[in-house]
């Protein structure tokens, strides 16, 4: 009996409903970052490829904000970035995931992600390549390469959404020129099996007709995550489910159909609690000051954590356990210096990007011009956050708290924090001394976010996408209930597990996109080589 209702396999589609049959060496389900990379790489290696994508070709939405976090590319080398030691990179990854990720798989990613990025941008014009910005480059002398034993590195590529999407579509065109067939408006429904092996897939066209696709070498599940499936999120994101009493904490991704098909074919899921971008943390400063480790207080004015513990996500976990209400990030007019102490991770503020600096300058000016009143700042995801400015900590307390006791606690929290900064040590929460910056230079600012277990919101108990899925081995073969590979079935991108721990924590911004492209490409090449 299936553990969860969505794991129950539906009735098989009758053979008489199949309108047409197709055959190829490799059938790829999904034309996002991972699926497109697999299709292009396999076609370049001489394999025949069919790609199924449920979206319309012209309207295809491709995940990502244009940040692609990788190491050791020729592109990075051209920008003066030094090579990253593979052993250090992979061991840091394993520390972040609690050794839940597959070392061999992550090693394969680390060894190939630089080449994969160079390959990904190869079809772009030279002026387009020149427009790609190496984040946090050159890094400030105060850059945090190591916080609490966790490493980070500058140099992620920020190419923006439009150029990222163009590069994906150019890869699709290259695959087509190599003979790959793309079936858009076609949703995969059921994997075909023969004597325990997966041999193909049945898909439904937008007109309701069914087609069957047979794969001689393998079927690749690259259909994305399950953040758009409420049942799967509740059942698999156990930590987030425990933190959210009611309300919708799901994301804007896919319905998990690729993962479900893998389960129906006998595939085993990665153990819970699954990893996602969000759902189990709350964070007040995202998209305004990035992951800068400023003082954070809860709705009662109390400091509650080490604001700079290792990485943006780890530092934000304690916020999810605070009383329901506003969380505030408190800083002064030295913020432009303080952001230079960040580690390079998801949500980093890129102080080498003129647009990011200009955005912060404008926001702080707007808040200063309306001192004592809330300014509403909209982030990249569309969420609105309040920003306050005041000429004294006492005045700022009046902006943030109605209760006099909360105001007094807040003032004492700032005073205590300043004392610790002067001492150069933090016995209260163990914050790294280089991150201890006093709050004394007026005007003073507070950026906020509501933590509410009854109403999840952006960067507070609300997820973007999930990054866990089917249990796979280092060759990206889906494992069955006996932990043995299912012949003919592979999973990559956000259909696959074994890449992250119980949360998306990174040493570079944009690693989810990079690992999807890299491992998708590697899988396409490795499968094509089987025929050769």
DOPADO-552025 format. One line per field, with one value per residue (C-alpha): z, x, y; residue number from 1. Coordinates in Angstrom, 1 decimal. Layout:
<nodes>
c3: [Z; ...]
c1: [X; ...]
c2: [Y; ...]
num: [NUM; ...]
</nodes>
This chain:
<nodes>
c3: [0.0; -0.9; 2.0; 0.6; -1.6; -4.5; -4.5; -5.7; -9.3; -11.5; -14.1; -17.0; -20.3; -22.7; -25.8; -28.0; -26.9; -28.4; -31.6; -32.7; -31.6; -31.7; -30.9; -30.0; -28.1; -25.3; -24.2; -21.9; -19.9; -19.3; -21.3; -18.4; -17.5; -16.8; -19.6; -22.2; -21.2; -21.4; -24.8; -26.3; -24.9; -26.0; -29.5; -29.8; -28.9; -31.8; -29.9; -31.2; -28.7; -28.0; -25.5; -24.0; -22.5; -21.1; -21.7; -24.8; -26.7; -27.1; -23.5; -21.8; -18.3; -17.3; -13.6; -12.3; -11.8; -14.0; -11.3; -12.2; -9.4; -10.6; -10.2; -12.4; -15.8; -18.5; -18.2; -14.5; -15.4; -17.9; -15.1; -12.9; -10.5; -9.1; -9.4; -6.5; -4.9; -5.7; -2.5; -0.4; -2.5; -2.2; 1.5; 2.2; 0.3; 2.4; 5.6; 4.5; 3.7; 6.8; 4.4; 3.1; -0.5; -2.6; -2.5; -5.9; -7.5; -6.0; -7.0; -10.6; -10.4; -9.0; -11.6; -14.6; -13.7; -15.1; -18.5; -18.4; -17.9; -20.7; -22.9; -21.9; -22.9; -26.0; -28.4; -27.1; -29.0; -27.7; -26.5; -24.6; -22.9; -22.0; -20.3; -17.8; -14.4; -12.1; -8.7; -5.8; -8.1; -7.2; -3.6; -0.8; 1.4; 4.2; 2.1; 4.3; 2.7; 5.9; 8.5; 11.3; 9.2; 6.1; 2.9; 0.2; -3.1; -5.2; -9.0; -9.6; -13.1; -13.1; -16.6; -15.8; -16.6; -20.3; -21.3; -19.2; -20.9; -24.3; -23.7; -22.7; -25.9; -28.0; -26.5; -27.6; -31.1; -31.2; -30.1; -32.8; -35.5; -34.3; -35.0; -31.6; -31.7; -29.2; -28.4; -26.6; -25.2; -24.4; -20.8; -19.8; -18.0; -17.5; -17.8; -19.8; -18.3; -19.7; -17.4; -14.7; -17.1; -18.1; -21.8; -22.6; -21.7; -22.7; -23.0; -23.6; -26.2; -25.6; -27.8; -25.4; -27.7; -26.4; -27.9; -26.9; -26.9; -26.7; -25.5; -26.4; -24.0; -21.2; -20.1; -18.2; -15.7; -15.8; -15.2; -12.3; -8.7; -6.7; -5.0; -6.8; -5.3; -1.8; -0.9; -1.7; 0.1; 3.2; 3.1; 2.2; 3.6; 7.2; 8.9; 7.0; 7.6; 11.3; 11.4; 9.4; 11.3; 8.4; 5.1; 1.9; 2.1; -1.3; -4.1; -7.7; -9.3; -10.8; -9.8; -9.1; -12.0; -13.0; -9.4; -9.1; -12.4; -11.0; -7.8; -9.8; -11.8; -8.5; -7.7; -4.1; -2.7; -1.0; 2.8; 4.5; 5.5; 1.9; 1.0; -0.5; -1.0; 2.1; 4.2; 7.3; 8.0; 8.4; 7.4; 7.6; 5.2; 1.9; -1.3; 0.3; 2.2; 1.2; 3.8; 5.6; 9.2; 10.9; 14.3; 14.2; 16.7; 17.1; 17.6; 21.3; 20.5; 21.6; 19.7; 19.0; 16.9; 15.5; 12.4; 10.4; 11.1; 8.1; 5.4; 4.8; 5.3; 8.5; 10.0; 9.2; 10.8; 14.3; 12.9; 12.1; 15.8; 17.0; 18.2; 15.4; 14.4; 12.7; 12.6; 12.1; 10.7; 12.4; 10.9; 10.7; 8.0; 7.8; 5.9; 2.7; 4.6; 6.5; 3.3; 2.3; 5.1; 3.6; 2.6; -1.0; -0.8; -1.8; -1.2; -1.1; -1.7; -4.6; -3.7; -7.0; -9.0; -9.6; -10.0; -6.6; -4.9; -6.6; -5.5; -1.9; -2.1; -3.4; -0.8; 2.1; 0.7; 0.4; 4.0; 5.2; 3.4; 5.1; 8.5; 11.0; 8.4; 6.7; 3.1; 1.3; -0.6; -3.2; -3.7; -6.8; -5.9; -5.6; -1.8; 0.0; 3.0; 5.4; 5.8; 8.6; 9.3; 12.4; 13.8; 17.1; 18.4; 20.7; 17.8; 15.8; 18.6; 18.5; 14.8; 15.3; 18.6; 20.1; 23.5; 25.8; 27.2; 23.7; 23.0; 26.1; 25.3; 21.8; 23.1; 25.6; 22.8; 20.7; 23.7; 24.5; 20.9; 20.8; 24.0; 22.4; 19.3; 21.4; 23.2; 19.9; 21.0; 21.3; 24.2; 23.7; 20.3; 19.1; 16.2; 14.3; 15.6; 12.1; 11.7; 14.9; 13.7; 16.2; 15.5; 16.3; 13.1; 12.5; 10.7; 11.8; 9.8; 10.2; 7.5; 8.4; 7.4; 9.1; 10.6; 10.9; 11.2; 10.0; 7.0; 5.2; 3.1; 1.0; 2.8; 5.8; 5.9; 2.2; -0.3; -3.8; -5.2; -3.9; -4.5; -3.4; -5.2; -6.3; -4.8; -7.4; -7.6; -8.9; -12.5; -11.8; -12.1; -10.1; -7.3; -6.6; -3.3; -2.8; -3.4; -6.7; -10.0; -12.1; -15.6; -18.2; -15.7; -14.8; -12.9; -12.9; -11.9; -9.3; -10.0; -8.3; -4.8; -3.2; -3.9; -0.9; 2.8; 4.6; 3.1; 0.1; 1.5; -0.9; -1.1; -4.2; -5.3; -8.2; -7.5; -8.1; -11.7; -12.2; -10.8; -13.0; -16.1; -15.2; -14.2; -17.0; -19.5; -17.9; -18.0; -21.7; -22.6; -20.5; -21.9; -25.4; -24.9; -24.0; -27.6; -28.9]
c1: [0.0; 1.3; 2.5; 0.9; -2.2; -0.3; 2.0; -0.8; -0.3; -3.3; -4.8; -2.5; -3.4; -4.9; -2.9; -5.8; -5.7; -2.2; -2.5; 1.2; 4.5; 8.0; 11.5; 14.8; 18.0; 17.1; 13.8; 14.0; 11.0; 11.3; 13.0; 14.3; 17.9; 18.7; 16.6; 17.8; 21.4; 20.9; 19.3; 21.9; 24.8; 23.4; 22.6; 26.1; 27.5; 25.5; 22.5; 19.0; 16.9; 13.2; 12.3; 8.8; 7.8; 4.3; 4.6; 4.0; 7.3; 6.7; 5.5; 7.9; 8.8; 12.4; 13.3; 16.0; 17.0; 20.1; 22.6; 24.7; 27.1; 30.0; 33.8; 36.8; 35.4; 37.5; 35.0; 36.0; 39.6; 39.2; 37.9; 41.0; 39.4; 41.7; 41.0; 39.0; 40.3; 37.9; 38.5; 37.7; 34.7; 33.2; 33.9; 32.3; 29.3; 29.1; 29.4; 26.5; 24.3; 25.3; 26.8; 23.3; 24.4; 26.2; 29.9; 30.5; 27.7; 28.8; 32.4; 31.2; 29.4; 32.4; 34.8; 32.5; 30.6; 33.2; 33.2; 29.4; 29.1; 31.6; 29.6; 26.2; 27.2; 29.1; 26.2; 25.9; 27.3; 30.6; 28.8; 26.3; 29.1; 30.8; 27.6; 27.7; 28.8; 31.1; 29.4; 31.4; 34.4; 36.7; 35.9; 36.5; 39.5; 36.9; 35.2; 34.2; 35.8; 35.3; 32.5; 32.0; 33.9; 31.8; 33.5; 32.4; 33.8; 33.2; 32.6; 29.1; 27.9; 25.0; 23.6; 20.0; 16.8; 16.5; 20.0; 19.8; 16.5; 18.0; 21.0; 18.6; 16.6; 19.8; 20.8; 17.4; 18.0; 21.5; 19.9; 17.2; 19.9; 21.5; 18.3; 16.6; 12.8; 11.0; 7.4; 6.0; 2.5; 3.0; 2.8; 4.4; 1.9; 3.2; 6.5; 6.5; 8.2; 9.2; 10.6; 11.6; 13.3; 11.9; 11.6; 9.6; 6.8; 3.2; 2.4; -0.7; -0.9; -2.8; -5.7; -6.1; -4.5; -1.9; 1.5; 4.1; 7.8; 10.3; 13.8; 16.6; 19.1; 17.1; 14.4; 15.6; 13.2; 14.0; 10.5; 11.3; 10.3; 7.0; 6.6; 3.3; 1.9; 0.4; 0.0; 3.6; 4.9; 3.0; 4.1; 7.8; 8.8; 8.3; 10.2; 8.3; 5.0; 5.7; 6.4; 3.4; 0.1; -2.0; -1.8; -0.1; 3.7; 4.1; 6.2; 5.9; 7.4; 6.0; 3.5; 6.0; 4.6; 8.1; 8.9; 5.5; 6.0; 9.4; 7.6; 4.9; 7.7; 9.1; 11.5; 12.5; 12.3; 15.1; 14.5; 12.6; 12.7; 13.3; 15.2; 13.7; 14.5; 12.6; 9.8; 11.8; 13.4; 12.5; 14.7; 14.2; 16.6; 16.5; 16.9; 17.6; 20.8; 21.2; 22.7; 24.5; 24.8; 23.1; 21.5; 18.2; 15.4; 12.0; 8.6; 9.4; 12.7; 14.9; 18.0; 17.6; 20.5; 23.9; 23.0; 26.0; 26.2; 28.0; 25.4; 22.2; 20.0; 21.6; 21.5; 17.8; 16.7; 16.2; 13.8; 11.3; 11.0; 10.4; 7.0; 4.6; 5.1; 7.7; 11.4; 13.7; 17.2; 18.8; 21.6; 23.1; 24.6; 27.7; 25.7; 27.7; 30.8; 29.0; 27.7; 31.4; 31.7; 29.1; 29.8; 28.9; 25.7; 22.0; 20.6; 24.0; 24.1; 26.4; 28.3; 30.2; 27.0; 26.2; 22.5; 22.4; 24.2; 21.9; 18.8; 20.0; 21.0; 17.6; 15.7; 17.7; 17.2; 13.5; 13.3; 15.4; 13.1; 10.1; 11.8; 9.5; 7.2; 7.2; 8.6; 7.4; 10.2; 9.3; 11.7; 12.5; 9.7; 7.1; 6.9; 6.7; 8.8; 8.7; 11.8; 12.0; 14.5; 15.0; 17.7; 18.0; 17.5; 14.8; 12.9; 13.4; 11.9; 8.7; 8.4; 8.7; 6.9; 3.6; 4.2; 6.5; 8.1; 9.0; 10.5; 12.7; 13.8; 14.8; 16.8; 18.6; 19.2; 21.0; 23.0; 24.0; 24.9; 27.1; 28.8; 29.7; 30.9; 33.2; 34.5; 35.1; 33.4; 29.8; 29.2; 25.5; 25.4; 28.9; 29.0; 32.3; 34.1; 34.6; 30.9; 30.4; 29.6; 28.2; 25.0; 26.0; 26.1; 22.8; 20.5; 19.4; 17.4; 15.1; 14.0; 11.3; 9.6; 6.6; 7.1; 3.6; 3.0; -0.6; 0.4; 3.6; 5.2; 8.3; 11.5; 9.4; 8.0; 7.3; 9.2; 10.4; 11.1; 12.0; 15.4; 14.9; 13.4; 14.1; 16.9; 19.7; 23.2; 26.3; 25.3; 21.9; 20.1; 16.9; 17.1; 14.2; 12.8; 15.7; 18.2; 19.3; 19.2; 16.0; 17.4; 16.6; 15.5; 17.4; 16.6; 18.4; 17.7; 15.0; 13.5; 16.5; 17.7; 21.1; 22.3; 21.3; 20.5; 17.4; 17.7; 19.2; 22.4; 25.2; 28.7; 27.8; 24.6; 23.0; 24.2; 20.8; 20.8; 24.5; 24.1; 21.0; 22.9; 26.1; 24.6; 22.1; 24.9; 27.0; 24.1; 23.4; 27.0; 27.2; 24.1; 25.1; 28.4; 26.6; 25.6; 29.0]
c2: [0.0; 3.5; 5.6; 8.7; 9.0; 10.7; 7.6; 5.4; 4.5; 5.5; 3.1; 2.5; 4.2; 1.5; 0.7; 1.4; 5.1; 5.5; 7.6; 7.4; 5.8; 7.3; 5.8; 7.3; 6.4; 8.8; 10.3; 13.4; 14.5; 18.2; 21.0; 23.2; 23.7; 20.0; 18.5; 20.9; 20.4; 16.6; 16.8; 19.1; 17.1; 13.7; 15.0; 16.5; 13.0; 11.4; 10.0; 10.4; 12.3; 13.1; 15.8; 16.1; 19.5; 20.2; 24.0; 25.9; 26.6; 30.3; 30.8; 28.5; 29.7; 28.8; 28.7; 31.0; 34.7; 34.6; 33.7; 30.6; 29.6; 27.5; 27.2; 26.9; 28.1; 29.7; 32.6; 33.1; 32.7; 35.6; 37.8; 37.1; 34.6; 32.0; 28.3; 26.7; 23.5; 20.7; 18.8; 21.9; 22.7; 19.2; 18.7; 22.1; 20.9; 17.7; 19.7; 21.9; 18.9; 16.8; 14.3; 13.5; 14.3; 11.7; 12.6; 11.0; 13.0; 16.3; 15.6; 15.0; 18.3; 20.2; 18.7; 19.6; 22.7; 25.1; 23.4; 23.2; 27.0; 27.7; 25.3; 26.9; 30.4; 29.3; 30.1; 33.7; 36.7; 38.1; 41.3; 39.2; 37.2; 40.5; 41.6; 38.7; 40.0; 38.0; 38.6; 39.9; 40.5; 41.9; 40.7; 43.2; 42.6; 41.8; 39.1; 36.1; 33.1; 31.1; 31.5; 28.9; 26.3; 26.9; 28.1; 30.5; 31.8; 34.9; 34.7; 33.4; 34.5; 37.0; 37.1; 38.2; 36.4; 37.4; 36.3; 33.1; 32.2; 33.0; 30.7; 27.9; 28.3; 28.5; 25.1; 23.8; 25.0; 23.4; 20.1; 20.4; 21.1; 17.8; 16.0; 16.1; 16.2; 18.5; 17.9; 21.0; 21.1; 17.4; 16.1; 12.8; 10.6; 7.1; 5.3; 2.1; -1.0; -4.3; -7.0; -4.5; -2.0; 1.4; 1.4; 4.5; 6.9; 7.7; 11.4; 13.4; 16.1; 19.4; 18.1; 15.1; 12.5; 10.1; 9.3; 6.7; 7.3; 4.3; 4.8; 2.3; 3.7; 5.4; 7.8; 10.9; 12.5; 16.2; 17.5; 19.8; 20.0; 19.6; 22.9; 23.5; 20.3; 21.0; 17.3; 16.5; 19.5; 18.7; 15.0; 15.5; 18.8; 17.6; 20.5; 23.2; 21.4; 21.3; 25.0; 26.2; 25.8; 26.8; 28.8; 28.0; 27.6; 26.0; 27.6; 28.6; 25.6; 22.4; 19.7; 16.9; 14.7; 13.6; 12.4; 10.7; 8.8; 7.6; 6.4; 4.7; 2.9; 1.6; 4.4; 5.2; 8.8; 10.5; 10.3; 13.2; 16.0; 17.1; 20.2; 23.4; 27.0; 28.3; 26.9; 26.3; 29.8; 33.4; 36.3; 40.1; 41.6; 39.7; 41.6; 45.0; 44.3; 40.7; 38.3; 41.1; 40.0; 43.0; 42.9; 41.0; 41.3; 39.7; 41.3; 41.9; 43.7; 40.8; 39.6; 35.9; 34.5; 34.6; 36.6; 35.5; 31.8; 30.3; 31.1; 33.0; 29.9; 28.6; 32.0; 32.3; 29.0; 30.6; 33.2; 30.5; 29.7; 33.2; 34.5; 35.3; 38.9; 41.1; 40.3; 43.3; 43.8; 46.8; 48.8; 52.3; 54.5; 52.2; 49.6; 50.0; 48.9; 46.1; 44.4; 43.8; 41.2; 38.8; 35.2; 34.4; 32.5; 32.5; 36.0; 37.8; 41.5; 42.1; 45.3; 45.1; 45.5; 49.2; 48.4; 46.8; 49.7; 52.2; 50.3; 50.4; 54.0; 55.0; 52.9; 54.4; 57.9; 57.3; 56.1; 59.1; 61.5; 60.1; 59.6; 57.9; 56.5; 53.1; 52.8; 49.8; 48.0; 45.4; 42.5; 40.4; 37.9; 40.7; 40.6; 44.0; 44.7; 47.8; 50.0; 52.6; 55.4; 57.5; 59.8; 57.9; 54.3; 55.6; 57.1; 54.0; 51.9; 54.0; 53.2; 49.5; 48.7; 49.8; 48.2; 50.3; 47.1; 45.9; 49.4; 49.2; 45.7; 46.8; 49.7; 47.4; 44.9; 47.5; 48.7; 45.2; 44.5; 47.6; 46.5; 43.2; 44.9; 47.0; 43.9; 42.1; 38.9; 37.6; 35.3; 35.6; 33.9; 33.3; 35.6; 35.9; 38.9; 40.3; 40.5; 42.6; 46.1; 48.7; 50.6; 54.2; 56.3; 58.1; 57.8; 54.3; 51.9; 48.8; 46.5; 44.0; 40.8; 39.1; 35.7; 34.1; 30.4; 31.1; 33.2; 32.2; 35.0; 35.6; 34.5; 33.5; 30.0; 30.3; 28.2; 29.1; 25.6; 22.1; 20.6; 17.0; 14.1; 10.5; 8.6; 8.2; 6.9; 8.7; 7.8; 9.5; 6.1; 6.0; 3.5; 1.1; 0.0; -2.4; 0.5; -1.1; 0.9; 0.6; -0.2; 2.5; 5.2; 8.3; 11.5; 14.9; 18.5; 19.0; 15.5; 14.0; 13.8; 13.2; 16.8; 18.8; 18.2; 19.4; 22.9; 24.7; 26.0; 27.2; 28.4; 30.4; 32.1; 30.2; 26.6; 25.0; 26.2; 25.2; 21.7; 21.1; 22.2; 20.4; 17.1; 17.2; 17.7; 14.9; 12.5; 13.2; 12.6; 9.4; 7.9; 8.7; 7.0; 3.8; 3.5; 4.3]
num: [1; 2; 3; 4; 5; 6; 7; 8; 9; 10; 11; 12; 13; 14; 15; 16; 17; 18; 19; 20; 21; 22; 23; 24; 25; 26; 27; 28; 29; 30; 31; 32; 33; 34; 35; 36; 37; 38; 39; 40; 41; 42; 43; 44; 45; 46; 47; 48; 49; 50; 51; 52; 53; 54; 55; 56; 57; 58; 59; 60; 61; 62; 63; 64; 65; 66; 67; 68; 69; 70; 71; 72; 73; 74; 75; 76; 77; 78; 79; 80; 81; 82; 83; 84; 85; 86; 87; 88; 89; 90; 91; 92; 93; 94; 95; 96; 97; 98; 99; 100; 101; 102; 103; 104; 105; 106; 107; 108; 109; 110; 111; 112; 113; 114; 115; 116; 117; 118; 119; 120; 121; 122; 123; 124; 125; 126; 127; 128; 129; 130; 131; 132; 133; 134; 135; 136; 137; 138; 139; 140; 141; 142; 143; 144; 145; 146; 147; 148; 149; 150; 151; 152; 153; 154; 155; 156; 157; 158; 159; 160; 161; 162; 163; 164; 165; 166; 167; 168; 169; 170; 171; 172; 173; 174; 175; 176; 177; 178; 179; 180; 181; 182; 183; 184; 185; 186; 187; 188; 189; 190; 191; 192; 193; 194; 195; 196; 197; 198; 199; 200; 201; 202; 203; 204; 205; 206; 207; 208; 209; 210; 211; 212; 213; 214; 215; 216; 217; 218; 219; 220; 221; 222; 223; 224; 225; 226; 227; 228; 229; 230; 231; 232; 233; 234; 235; 236; 237; 238; 239; 240; 241; 242; 243; 244; 245; 246; 247; 248; 249; 250; 251; 252; 253; 254; 255; 256; 257; 258; 259; 260; 261; 262; 263; 264; 265; 266; 267; 268; 269; 270; 271; 272; 273; 274; 275; 276; 277; 278; 279; 280; 281; 282; 283; 284; 285; 286; 287; 288; 289; 290; 291; 292; 293; 294; 295; 296; 297; 298; 299; 300; 301; 302; 303; 304; 305; 306; 307; 308; 309; 310; 311; 312; 313; 314; 315; 316; 317; 318; 319; 320; 321; 322; 323; 324; 325; 326; 327; 328; 329; 330; 331; 332; 333; 334; 335; 336; 337; 338; 339; 340; 341; 342; 343; 344; 345; 346; 347; 348; 349; 350; 351; 352; 353; 354; 355; 356; 357; 358; 359; 360; 361; 362; 363; 364; 365; 366; 367; 368; 369; 370; 371; 372; 373; 374; 375; 376; 377; 378; 379; 380; 381; 382; 383; 384; 385; 386; 387; 388; 389; 390; 391; 392; 393; 394; 395; 396; 397; 398; 399; 400; 401; 402; 403; 404; 405; 406; 407; 408; 409; 410; 411; 412; 413; 414; 415; 416; 417; 418; 419; 420; 421; 422; 423; 424; 425; 426; 427; 428; 429; 430; 431; 432; 433; 434; 435; 436; 437; 438; 439; 440; 441; 442; 443; 444; 445; 446; 447; 448; 449; 450; 451; 452; 453; 454; 455; 456; 457; 458; 459; 460; 461; 462; 463; 464; 465; 466; 467; 468; 469; 470; 471; 472; 473; 474; 475; 476; 477; 478; 479; 480; 481; 482; 483; 484; 485; 486; 487; 488; 489; 490; 491; 492; 493; 494; 495; 496; 497; 498; 499; 500; 501; 502; 503; 504; 505; 506; 507; 508; 509; 510; 511; 512; 513; 514; 515; 516; 517; 518; 519; 520; 521; 522; 523; 524; 525; 526; 527; 528; 529; 530; 531; 532]
</nodes>
